[in-house]
Amino acid sequence: MSRPAVATARPRRVLVVGPYPSAAGHVAARRAPADPVIDLHAVHVAVGGGPGAGRIVALSASHAARKRAERLHDDVTVWVVHPDPTPDQRARYLADGYELVDTGPPPDEMARRPRVPTGTAANAQAATKRHEHGISLPPRVADDGGA
C-alpha cells in the first residue's frame, strides 16, 4: 500500500532592507516564533564588526544560513535583514523568490540625499587603506614591525 503524497510547504521568503533599527524592528513585530531570521547586521557584529574581512565573513555566514533556511520543509517565513544590499545582491534575492520590504525613506527622498559608499567594496577599500598604513595591525606589531 502506498502512502498518500504529503504536501510540504515551501518557506515564504522576505527580504527586509532599510536603516538597521527599522528593518530589524519590522521583522521583530511580524515574525512567528519559529521563523528563522538571518540578520546580516547581527552576524557582522558577532564576527567582529570590522570592515573588510569582518564584512566578508558576515556575508558568507549569512548566505550559508539563508540557503539552509530556504531548504526547510516547515511552514515558516525566512526573514533576511540586509540593511543596504547592492543592486546585484538585491537582484539575486528577488531571483531567489524573496518578497521585498523596504523600511527606508521613500525613493524620491533618497534621490535628494548624497550617496555615501557602503557595502563590501567600500569596506574592503577602507580595510586596504588601513592595512597599507599599519592601522589594521595590533599596536605592538605596527610599532615594532612584528618582532
DSSP file with accessible surface (Angstrom, degrees, kcal/mol):
  #  RESIDUE AA STRUCTURE BP1 BP2  ACC     N-H-->O    O-->H-N    N-H-->O    O-->H-N    TCO  KAPPA ALPHA  PHI   PSI    X-CA   Y-CA   Z-CA
    1    1 A M              0   0  240      0, 0.0     2,-0.3     0, 0.0     0, 0.0   0.000 360.0 360.0 360.0 133.8    0.0    0.0    0.0
    2    2 A S        -     0   0  113      1,-0.0     3,-0.0     3,-0.0     0, 0.0  -0.660 360.0-120.6 -95.7 150.5    1.3    3.4   -0.9
    3    3 A R        -     0   0  225     -2,-0.3     3,-0.1     1,-0.1     2,-0.1  -0.593  33.3-103.4 -83.7 147.2    1.1    6.4    1.3
    4    4 A P        -     0   0  113      0, 0.0     2,-0.1     0, 0.0    -1,-0.1  -0.393  46.0 -95.8 -67.4 147.5   -0.7    9.5    0.1
    5    5 A A        -     0   0  104     -2,-0.1     2,-0.6     1,-0.1    -3,-0.0  -0.423  35.9-143.5 -64.3 134.5    1.6   12.3   -1.0
    6    6 A V        -     0   0  124     -2,-0.1     2,-0.3    -3,-0.1    -1,-0.1  -0.910  12.9-131.6-103.6 122.5    2.2   14.8    1.7
    7    7 A A        -     0   0   98     -2,-0.6     2,-0.5     1,-0.0     0, 0.0  -0.580  18.6-152.3 -73.2 129.1    2.4   18.4    0.6
    8    8 A T        -     0   0   94     -2,-0.3     2,-0.3    66,-0.0    66,-0.1  -0.900  15.5-125.2-103.0 134.4    5.4   20.1    2.0
    9    9 A A        -     0   0   38     64,-0.6    67,-0.1    -2,-0.5     3,-0.0  -0.566  16.1-136.2 -77.3 137.1    5.2   23.8    2.4
   10   10 A R        -     0   0  170     -2,-0.3    63,-0.1    65,-0.1    61,-0.1  -0.818  33.0-104.7 -90.4 131.8    7.9   25.9    0.8
   11   11 A P        -     0   0    6      0, 0.0     2,-0.2     0, 0.0    66,-0.2  -0.289  29.9-123.9 -57.8 136.8    9.2   28.6    3.2
   12   12 A R  E     -a   77   0A 116     64,-2.0    66,-3.6    86,-0.0     2,-0.5  -0.578  27.9-143.0 -73.6 147.9    8.0   32.0    2.3
   13   13 A R  E     +a   78   0A  26     84,-0.4    86,-2.6    -2,-0.2     2,-0.4  -0.965  20.1 179.7-125.1 127.8   10.9   34.4    1.8
   14   14 A V  E     -ab  79  99A   1     64,-2.8    66,-2.5    -2,-0.5     2,-0.5  -0.991  11.7-160.4-131.1 126.1   11.0   38.0    2.8
   15   15 A L  E     -ab  80 100A   0     84,-3.4    86,-2.7    -2,-0.4     2,-0.5  -0.919  10.2-163.1-102.8 124.3   14.0   40.4    2.4
   16   16 A V  E     +ab  81 101A   0     64,-3.4    66,-2.3    -2,-0.5     2,-0.3  -0.952  13.6 174.6-112.3 122.0   13.8   43.5    4.6
   17   17 A V  E     + b   0 102A   1     84,-2.7    86,-3.2    -2,-0.5    87,-0.3  -0.798  27.6  75.3-120.5 165.2   16.1   46.4    3.6
   18   18 A G  S    S-     0   0   10     65,-1.9     5,-0.1    64,-0.3    86,-0.1  -0.689  87.1 -11.3 124.9-178.4   16.5   49.9    5.0
   19   19 A P  S  > S-     0   0   65      0, 0.0     4,-2.5     0, 0.0     3,-0.3  -0.220  72.4-116.8 -53.9 139.4   18.0   51.5    8.1
   20   20 A Y  H  > S+     0   0   68      1,-0.2     4,-2.7     2,-0.2     5,-0.4   0.882 106.7  48.7 -53.3 -52.9   19.0   48.8   10.6
   21   21 A P  H  > S+     0   0  102      0, 0.0     4,-2.1     0, 0.0    -1,-0.2   0.925 116.5  43.0 -59.2 -39.6   16.8   49.7   13.6
   22   22 A S  H  > S+     0   0   50     -3,-0.3     4,-2.1     2,-0.2    -2,-0.2   0.886 114.4  50.2 -74.5 -34.2   13.7   50.0   11.5
   23   23 A A  H  X S+     0   0    0     -4,-2.5     4,-1.8     2,-0.2    -1,-0.2   0.951 114.4  43.7 -66.6 -46.9   14.4   46.9    9.4
   24   24 A A  H  X S+     0   0   22     -4,-2.7     4,-2.6    -5,-0.2    -2,-0.2   0.902 113.8  51.7 -65.8 -38.0   15.1   44.7   12.5
   25   25 A G  H  X S+     0   0   37     -4,-2.1     4,-2.0    -5,-0.4    -1,-0.2   0.881 105.3  55.9 -65.7 -36.8   12.0   46.2   14.2
   26   26 A H  H  X S+     0   0   34     -4,-2.1     4,-0.8     2,-0.2    -1,-0.2   0.936 111.7  42.9 -59.7 -46.1    9.9   45.4   11.2
   27   27 A V  H >X S+     0   0    4     -4,-1.8     4,-2.7     1,-0.2     3,-1.2   0.938 111.1  54.2 -67.4 -46.2   10.9   41.7   11.4
   28   28 A A  H 3< S+     0   0   75     -4,-2.6    -1,-0.2     1,-0.3    -2,-0.2   0.866 109.5  49.0 -57.9 -35.2   10.6   41.5   15.2
   29   29 A A  H 3< S+     0   0   79     -4,-2.0    -1,-0.3    -5,-0.2    -2,-0.2   0.691 122.6  31.0 -78.3 -16.5    7.0   42.8   15.0
   30   30 A R  H << S+     0   0  145     -3,-1.2    -2,-0.2    -4,-0.8    -1,-0.2   0.626  89.9 102.4-119.3 -18.7    5.9   40.4   12.3
   31   31 A R     <  -     0   0   97     -4,-2.7     6,-0.0    -5,-0.1    47,-0.0  -0.360  64.6-126.2 -74.5 150.3    7.8   37.1   12.6
   32   32 A A    >   -     0   0   43     45,-0.1     3,-1.7     1,-0.1    45,-0.1  -0.578  32.7-104.8 -85.1 157.9    6.3   34.0   14.1
   33   33 A P  T 3  S+     0   0  127      0, 0.0    -1,-0.1     0, 0.0    -2,-0.1   0.829 120.5  45.9 -55.0 -33.1    8.3   32.3   16.9
   34   34 A A  T 3  S+     0   0   79      2,-0.1    42,-0.0     0, 0.0    -3,-0.0   0.530  85.4 113.9 -89.4  -5.1    9.5   29.5   14.6
   35   35 A D    <   -     0   0   11     -3,-1.7     2,-0.2    41,-0.1    43,-0.1  -0.490  66.8-128.4 -70.2 128.2   10.5   31.8   11.7
   36   36 A P        -     0   0   32      0, 0.0    43,-2.5     0, 0.0     2,-0.5  -0.553  21.2-160.0 -73.7 140.7   14.3   31.8   11.0
   37   37 A V  E     -c   79   0A  56     -2,-0.2     2,-0.7    41,-0.2    43,-0.2  -0.988   8.0-165.6-123.7 120.7   15.8   35.3   10.8
   38   38 A I  E     -c   80   0A  13     41,-3.1    43,-2.7    -2,-0.5     2,-0.7  -0.924  12.4-173.5-106.8 107.6   19.1   35.9    9.1
   39   39 A D  E  >  -c   81   0A  22     -2,-0.7     4,-2.5    41,-0.2     5,-0.2  -0.890  14.0-164.6-110.3 104.0   20.2   39.3   10.2
   40   40 A L  H  > S+     0   0    4     41,-2.7     4,-2.7    -2,-0.7     5,-0.2   0.891  90.3  52.5 -57.7 -40.5   23.3   40.5    8.4
   41   41 A H  H  > S+     0   0   72     40,-0.4     4,-2.4     1,-0.2    -1,-0.2   0.938 110.5  46.9 -62.2 -45.9   24.0   43.3   10.9
   42   42 A A  H  > S+     0   0   46      1,-0.2     4,-2.3     2,-0.2    -1,-0.2   0.906 113.6  48.2 -64.6 -39.8   23.8   40.9   13.9
   43   43 A V  H  X S+     0   0   40     -4,-2.5     4,-1.9     2,-0.2     6,-0.2   0.923 109.8  53.3 -65.6 -41.4   26.1   38.4   12.2
   44   44 A H  H  <>S+     0   0   24     -4,-2.7     5,-2.4    -5,-0.2     4,-0.2   0.925 110.6  46.3 -60.3 -44.0   28.5   41.2   11.3
   45   45 A V  H ><5S+     0   0   90     -4,-2.4     3,-1.4     1,-0.2    -1,-0.2   0.921 110.0  55.0 -63.7 -41.1   28.6   42.3   14.9
   46   46 A A  H 3<5S+     0   0   85     -4,-2.3    -1,-0.2     1,-0.3    -2,-0.2   0.831 107.6  48.6 -65.0 -31.5   29.1   38.7   16.1
   47   47 A V  T 3<5S-     0   0   62     -4,-1.9    -1,-0.3    -3,-0.1    -2,-0.2   0.341 137.2 -75.0 -94.5  10.1   32.1   38.1   13.9
   48   48 A G  T < 5 -     0   0   64     -3,-1.4    -3,-0.2    -4,-0.2    -2,-0.1   0.140  49.3-123.0 124.4 -23.7   33.9   41.3   14.9
   49   49 A G      < +     0   0   34     -5,-2.4    -4,-0.1    -6,-0.2    -1,-0.1   0.488  63.1 135.1  71.5   2.8   32.1   44.0   13.2
   50   50 A G        -     0   0   28     -6,-0.2     5,-0.5    -3,-0.1    -1,-0.2  -0.332  58.1-100.0 -82.3 166.0   35.1   45.4   11.4
   51   51 A P  S >  S+     0   0   38      0, 0.0     3,-1.1     0, 0.0     2,-0.6  -0.233  90.0  13.1 -72.7 172.3   35.3   46.5    7.7
   52   52 A G  T 3> S+     0   0    3      1,-0.3     4,-2.3    68,-0.2     3,-0.2  -0.470 132.6  24.3  69.0-110.8   36.8   44.3    5.1
   53   53 A A  H 3> S+     0   0   73     -2,-0.6     4,-2.7     1,-0.2    -1,-0.3   0.880 123.0  54.1 -60.0 -41.2   37.3   40.8    6.4
   54   54 A G  H <> S+     0   0   13     -3,-1.1     4,-2.2     1,-0.2    -1,-0.2   0.914 110.9  46.2 -60.4 -41.8   34.6   41.0    9.0
   55   55 A R  H  > S+     0   0   26     -5,-0.5     4,-2.6    -3,-0.2    -2,-0.2   0.914 112.2  50.7 -68.0 -40.6   32.0   42.1    6.5
   56   56 A I  H  X S+     0   0   81     -4,-2.3     4,-2.4     2,-0.2    -2,-0.2   0.926 111.4  47.6 -65.5 -43.1   33.1   39.3    4.0
   57   57 A V  H  X S+     0   0   75     -4,-2.7     4,-2.8     1,-0.2     5,-0.3   0.930 112.0  50.8 -63.0 -42.8   32.8   36.7    6.8
   58   58 A A  H  X S+     0   0    0     -4,-2.2     4,-2.6    -5,-0.2     5,-0.2   0.919 110.5  48.7 -62.2 -43.2   29.4   38.0    7.8
   59   59 A L  H  X S+     0   0   34     -4,-2.6     4,-2.4     2,-0.2    -1,-0.2   0.923 113.3  47.5 -63.0 -42.1   28.1   37.9    4.2
   60   60 A S  H  X S+     0   0   72     -4,-2.4     4,-2.3     2,-0.2    -2,-0.2   0.926 113.8  46.3 -65.7 -44.6   29.4   34.3    3.7
   61   61 A A  H  X S+     0   0   45     -4,-2.8     4,-2.5     1,-0.2     5,-0.2   0.921 113.9  48.8 -64.6 -42.3   27.9   33.1    7.0
   62   62 A S  H  X S+     0   0    9     -4,-2.6     4,-2.7    -5,-0.3    -1,-0.2   0.905 110.3  51.6 -64.4 -40.3   24.6   34.9    6.3
   63   63 A H  H  X S+     0   0   95     -4,-2.4     4,-2.6    -5,-0.2     5,-0.2   0.939 111.0  47.3 -62.2 -45.6   24.5   33.4    2.8
   64   64 A A  H  X S+     0   0   61     -4,-2.3     4,-2.1     1,-0.2    -2,-0.2   0.925 113.7  47.7 -63.1 -43.3   25.1   29.8    4.1
   65   65 A A  H  X S+     0   0   46     -4,-2.5     4,-2.6     1,-0.2    -1,-0.2   0.913 112.1  50.4 -64.4 -40.3   22.4   30.3    6.8
   66   66 A R  H  X S+     0   0   14     -4,-2.7     4,-2.3     1,-0.2    -2,-0.2   0.936 109.3  49.9 -64.1 -44.9   19.9   31.7    4.2
   67   67 A K  H  X S+     0   0   59     -4,-2.6     4,-0.6     1,-0.2    -1,-0.2   0.898 112.8  47.6 -63.1 -38.0   20.5   28.8    1.8
   68   68 A R  H >< S+     0   0  124     -4,-2.1     3,-1.1    -5,-0.2     4,-0.2   0.931 110.7  51.0 -68.7 -42.8   19.9   26.3    4.6
   69   69 A A  H >< S+     0   0    8     -4,-2.6     3,-1.6     1,-0.3    -2,-0.2   0.871 103.0  60.6 -62.4 -33.7   16.8   28.0    5.8
   70   70 A E  H 3< S+     0   0   17     -4,-2.3    -1,-0.3     1,-0.3    -2,-0.2   0.731 100.7  55.6 -66.3 -20.4   15.4   28.0    2.3
   71   71 A R  T << S+     0   0  147     -3,-1.1    -1,-0.3    -4,-0.6    -2,-0.2   0.407  79.6 121.8 -93.6   2.3   15.5   24.2    2.3
   72   72 A L    <   -     0   0   41     -3,-1.6     4,-0.1    -4,-0.2    -3,-0.0  -0.318  54.3-151.7 -62.9 148.2   13.4   23.8    5.4
   73   73 A H        +     0   0  135    -63,-0.1   -64,-0.6     2,-0.1     2,-0.2   0.172  62.6 107.0-104.5  14.7   10.2   21.8    5.0
   74   74 A D  S    S-     0   0   94    -66,-0.1     2,-1.7     1,-0.1   -66,-0.0  -0.565  84.0-108.0 -90.5 158.4    8.4   23.7    7.7
   75   75 A D  S    S+     0   0  140     -2,-0.2     2,-0.3   -64,-0.1   -65,-0.1  -0.640  75.2 126.4 -85.0  80.4    5.6   26.2    7.1
   76   76 A V        -     0   0    9     -2,-1.7   -64,-2.0    -4,-0.1     2,-0.5  -0.849  60.8-119.0-131.2 168.0    7.7   29.2    8.1
   77   77 A T  E     -a   12   0A  18     -2,-0.3     2,-0.7   -66,-0.2   -64,-0.2  -0.957  22.5-142.3-109.3 128.3    8.8   32.5    6.7
   78   78 A V  E     -a   13   0A   0    -66,-3.6   -64,-2.8    -2,-0.5     2,-0.5  -0.842  19.7-161.4 -89.8 116.1   12.5   33.0    6.1
   79   79 A W  E     -ac  14  37A  13    -43,-2.5   -41,-3.1    -2,-0.7     2,-0.5  -0.871   7.8-170.5-101.7 130.5   13.3   36.6    7.0
   80   80 A V  E     -ac  15  38A   3    -66,-2.5   -64,-3.4    -2,-0.5     2,-0.7  -0.987   6.7-161.3-121.1 122.8   16.6   38.2    5.8
   81   81 A V  E     +ac  16  39A   1    -43,-2.7   -41,-2.7    -2,-0.5   -40,-0.4  -0.927  22.3 160.0-102.8 112.3   17.6   41.6    7.2
   82   82 A H        -     0   0    2    -66,-2.3   -64,-0.3    -2,-0.7    -2,-0.1  -0.844  21.9-163.8-132.6  92.3   20.1   43.2    4.8
   83   83 A P  S    S+     0   0   32      0, 0.0   -65,-1.9     0, 0.0    -1,-0.1   0.822  79.2  11.0 -53.2 -40.3   20.1   46.9    5.5
   84   84 A D  S    S+     0   0   52    -67,-0.1    34,-0.1   -65,-0.0   -67,-0.1  -0.499  75.6 179.8-142.1  69.5   21.9   48.1    2.3
   85   85 A P        -     0   0    6      0, 0.0    -3,-0.0     0, 0.0   -68,-0.0  -0.380  32.4-112.9 -70.9 150.8   22.3   45.4   -0.4
   86   86 A T     >  -     0   0   51      1,-0.1     4,-2.8    -2,-0.0     5,-0.2  -0.339  34.6-102.4 -69.4 164.2   24.0   46.3   -3.6
   87   87 A P  H  > S+     0   0  106      0, 0.0     4,-2.4     0, 0.0     5,-0.1   0.902 125.2  50.7 -56.8 -37.8   21.8   46.3   -6.7
   88   88 A D  H  > S+     0   0  115      2,-0.2     4,-2.1     1,-0.2     5,-0.1   0.910 110.6  48.1 -66.4 -42.5   23.3   42.9   -7.7
   89   89 A Q  H  > S+     0   0   24      2,-0.2     4,-2.3     1,-0.2    -1,-0.2   0.938 111.9  49.6 -63.1 -44.0   22.6   41.5   -4.2
   90   90 A R  H  X S+     0   0   71     -4,-2.8     4,-2.4     1,-0.2    -2,-0.2   0.923 109.5  51.9 -61.1 -42.4   19.0   42.7   -4.3
   91   91 A A  H  X S+     0   0   56     -4,-2.4     4,-2.5    -5,-0.2    -1,-0.2   0.890 108.7  50.9 -62.7 -38.3   18.5   41.2   -7.8
   92   92 A R  H  X S+     0   0  142     -4,-2.1     4,-1.7     2,-0.2    -1,-0.2   0.907 109.1  50.7 -66.8 -41.2   19.8   37.8   -6.6
   93   93 A Y  H  <>S+     0   0   21     -4,-2.3     5,-2.1     2,-0.2    -2,-0.2   0.943 112.4  46.7 -58.9 -46.9   17.4   37.9   -3.6
   94   94 A L  H ><5S+     0   0   81     -4,-2.4     3,-1.7     1,-0.2    -2,-0.2   0.909 110.2  52.6 -64.4 -39.1   14.5   38.7   -5.9
   95   95 A A  H 3<5S+     0   0   87     -4,-2.5    -1,-0.2     1,-0.3    -2,-0.2   0.823 104.6  57.6 -65.2 -28.4   15.5   36.0   -8.3
   96   96 A D  T 3<5S-     0   0   47     -4,-1.7    -1,-0.3    -5,-0.2    -2,-0.2   0.351 128.2 -98.5 -83.4   5.7   15.6   33.5   -5.4
   97   97 A G  T < 5 +     0   0   43     -3,-1.7   -84,-0.4     1,-0.3     2,-0.3   0.655  69.1 154.4  91.8  17.1   11.9   34.4   -4.7
   98   98 A Y      < -     0   0    9     -5,-2.1     2,-0.3    -6,-0.2    -1,-0.3  -0.588  39.8-134.7 -81.4 139.3   12.2   36.9   -1.9
   99   99 A E  E     -b   14   0A  88    -86,-2.6   -84,-3.4    -2,-0.3     2,-0.5  -0.729  26.8-128.9 -83.0 142.6    9.5   39.5   -1.4
  100  100 A L  E     -b   15   0A  67     -2,-0.3     2,-0.5   -86,-0.2   -84,-0.2  -0.811  26.0-179.6-102.0 129.7   11.0   42.9   -0.8
  101  101 A V  E     -b   16   0A  39    -86,-2.7   -84,-2.7    -2,-0.5     2,-0.6  -0.988   9.8-164.0-123.6 118.0   10.1   45.1    2.1
  102  102 A D  E     +b   17   0A  82     -2,-0.5   -84,-0.2   -86,-0.2   -86,-0.1  -0.912  12.6 179.0-106.5 114.0   11.9   48.5    2.2
  103  103 A T        +     0   0   36    -86,-3.2   -85,-0.2    -2,-0.6    -1,-0.1   0.343  52.8 100.8 -93.0   5.6   11.7   50.2    5.6
  104  104 A G  S    S-     0   0   22    -87,-0.3    -2,-0.1     1,-0.2   -87,-0.0  -0.154  85.8 -67.8 -83.8-179.0   13.8   53.2    4.4
  105  105 A P        -     0   0   30      0, 0.0    -1,-0.2     0, 0.0     5,-0.1  -0.209  69.3 -79.0 -62.1 159.0   12.7   56.7    3.3
  106  106 A P    >>  -     0   0   68      0, 0.0     4,-2.0     0, 0.0     3,-0.7  -0.223  43.8-110.7 -58.7 151.1   10.8   57.0    0.0
  107  107 A P  H 3> S+     0   0  108      0, 0.0     4,-2.2     0, 0.0     5,-0.2   0.844 116.3  57.4 -55.5 -36.3   12.9   56.8   -3.2
  108  108 A D  H 3> S+     0   0   99      1,-0.2     4,-0.9     2,-0.2     0, 0.0   0.897 108.4  46.9 -65.8 -34.1   12.4   60.5   -4.0
  109  109 A E  H X> S+     0   0   63     -3,-0.7     4,-0.8     1,-0.2     3,-0.5   0.907 110.9  51.9 -70.3 -40.1   13.8   61.5   -0.6
  110  110 A M  H >< S+     0   0   88     -4,-2.0     3,-0.7     1,-0.2    -2,-0.2   0.872 103.1  59.1 -63.7 -35.5   16.8   59.1   -1.1
  111  111 A A  H 3< S+     0   0   85     -4,-2.2    -1,-0.2     1,-0.2    -2,-0.2   0.816 103.8  52.2 -64.8 -28.2   17.5   60.6   -4.5
  112  112 A R  H << S+     0   0  175     -4,-0.9    -1,-0.2    -3,-0.5    -2,-0.2   0.700  95.6  85.3 -79.8 -20.6   18.0   64.0   -2.9
  113  113 A R  S << S-     0   0  119     -4,-0.8     2,-0.1    -3,-0.7     3,-0.0  -0.571  88.8-107.7 -82.8 145.7   20.5   62.7   -0.4
  114  114 A P        -     0   0  121      0, 0.0     2,-0.5     0, 0.0    -1,-0.1  -0.448  37.5-115.3 -68.6 141.9   24.2   62.4   -1.2
  115  115 A R        -     0   0  170     -2,-0.1    -4,-0.0    -4,-0.1    -5,-0.0  -0.694  25.7-160.7 -83.0 124.1   25.3   58.8   -1.7
  116  116 A V        -     0   0  101     -2,-0.5     2,-0.1    -3,-0.0    -3,-0.0  -0.923  28.2-113.2-103.4 124.0   27.8   57.6    0.9
  117  117 A P        +     0   0   99      0, 0.0     2,-0.3     0, 0.0    -2,-0.0  -0.362  51.1 154.6 -60.9 131.2   29.7   54.5   -0.2
  118  118 A T     >  +     0   0   63    -34,-0.1     4,-0.6    -2,-0.1     3,-0.2  -0.822  22.7  62.3-139.8-177.3   28.8   51.4    1.9
  119  119 A G  H  > S-     0   0    6     -2,-0.3     4,-2.5     1,-0.2     5,-0.2  -0.270  98.8 -41.8  89.5-174.9   28.8   47.7    1.5
  120  120 A T  H  > S+     0   0   38      1,-0.2     4,-2.9     2,-0.2     5,-0.2   0.895 132.3  51.4 -60.5 -44.6   31.6   45.2    0.8
  121  121 A A  H  > S+     0   0   81     -3,-0.2     4,-2.3     1,-0.2    -1,-0.2   0.941 113.1  44.9 -63.0 -44.7   33.5   47.2   -1.8
  122  122 A A  H  X S+     0   0   20     -4,-0.6     4,-2.3     1,-0.2    -1,-0.2   0.911 115.4  48.1 -65.2 -40.6   33.7   50.3    0.4
  123  123 A N  H  X S+     0   0   40     -4,-2.5     4,-2.5     2,-0.2    -2,-0.2   0.905 111.3  49.7 -67.7 -40.0   34.6   48.2    3.5
  124  124 A A  H  X S+     0   0   34     -4,-2.9     4,-2.4    -5,-0.2    -2,-0.2   0.914 110.8  50.5 -64.8 -39.6   37.3   46.3    1.5
  125  125 A Q  H  X S+     0   0  134     -4,-2.3     4,-2.4    -5,-0.2    -2,-0.2   0.930 111.7  47.6 -63.6 -43.2   38.7   49.6    0.3
  126  126 A A  H  X S+     0   0   40     -4,-2.3     4,-2.6     1,-0.2    -2,-0.2   0.917 112.1  49.7 -64.8 -40.8   38.8   51.1    3.8
  127  127 A A  H  X S+     0   0   26     -4,-2.5     4,-2.6     2,-0.2    -1,-0.2   0.906 110.6  50.2 -66.0 -39.8   40.5   47.9    5.1
  128  128 A T  H  X S+     0   0   76     -4,-2.4     4,-2.5     2,-0.2    -2,-0.2   0.939 111.3  48.2 -63.2 -44.2   43.1   48.0    2.4
  129  129 A K  H  X S+     0   0  126     -4,-2.4     4,-1.1     1,-0.2     6,-0.2   0.932 113.0  48.2 -63.1 -43.1   43.9   51.6    3.1
  130  130 A R  H  <>S+     0   0   96     -4,-2.6     5,-2.3     1,-0.2     6,-0.7   0.908 111.4  50.6 -64.0 -40.5   44.1   50.9    6.9
  131  131 A H  H ><5S+     0   0  114     -4,-2.6     3,-1.7     1,-0.2    -1,-0.2   0.911 105.0  56.3 -65.4 -40.5   46.4   47.9    6.2
  132  132 A E  H 3<5S+     0   0  137     -4,-2.5    -1,-0.2     1,-0.3    -2,-0.2   0.811 111.5  44.3 -61.5 -27.5   48.8   50.0    4.0
  133  133 A H  T 3<5S-     0   0  131     -4,-1.1    -1,-0.3    -3,-0.4    -2,-0.2   0.313 115.9-113.6 -99.8   7.5   49.2   52.4    6.9
  134  134 A G  T X 5S+     0   0   20     -3,-1.7     3,-0.7    -4,-0.2    -3,-0.2   0.578  82.3 122.8  75.5   8.3   49.7   49.7    9.5
  135  135 A I  T 3 < +     0   0  106     -5,-2.3    -4,-0.2     1,-0.2    -5,-0.1   0.838  65.7  57.6 -74.0 -30.7   46.4   50.7   11.3
  136  136 A S  T 3  S+     0   0   53     -6,-0.7    -1,-0.2    -9,-0.2    -5,-0.1   0.584  91.7  88.2 -79.5  -5.8   44.8   47.2   11.0
  137  137 A L  S <  S-     0   0   64     -3,-0.7     5,-0.0    -7,-0.2     0, 0.0  -0.596  95.6 -93.1 -87.0 151.5   47.7   45.6   12.9
  138  138 A P     >  -     0   0   78      0, 0.0     4,-2.6     0, 0.0     3,-0.3  -0.321  44.6-108.6 -56.7 148.2   47.7   45.4   16.7
  139  139 A P  H  > S+     0   0  100      0, 0.0     4,-2.3     0, 0.0     5,-0.2   0.880 117.3  50.3 -52.5 -43.0   49.6   48.4   18.1
  140  140 A R  H  > S+     0   0  167      1,-0.2     4,-2.2     2,-0.2     6,-0.4   0.929 113.2  45.8 -63.7 -41.4   52.7   46.4   19.2
  141  141 A V  H  >>S+     0   0   48     -3,-0.3     4,-1.0     1,-0.2     5,-0.7   0.920 113.0  49.9 -68.5 -40.6   53.0   44.8   15.8
  142  142 A A  H  <5S+     0   0   42     -4,-2.6    -1,-0.2     1,-0.2    -2,-0.2   0.892 114.5  45.5 -65.9 -36.2   52.5   48.0   14.0
  143  143 A D  H  <5S+     0   0  140     -4,-2.3    -2,-0.2    -5,-0.3    -1,-0.2   0.888 122.5  31.0 -77.0 -39.5   55.2   49.8   16.1
  144  144 A D  H ><5S-     0   0   65     -4,-2.2     3,-1.1    -5,-0.2    -1,-0.2   0.304 107.4-110.4-108.1  13.1   57.9   47.2   16.1
  145  145 A G  T 3<5S-     0   0   73     -4,-1.0    -3,-0.2     1,-0.2    -4,-0.1   0.679  72.0 -61.9  72.6  13.2   57.4   45.7   12.7
  146  146 A G  T 3 <       0   0   47     -5,-0.7    -1,-0.2    -6,-0.4    -5,-0.1   0.493 360.0 360.0  94.2   0.5   56.2   42.4   14.2
  147  147 A A    <         0   0   96     -3,-1.1    -1,-0.2    -6,-0.2    -3,-0.1  -0.365 360.0 360.0 -76.8 360.0   59.4   41.5   16.1
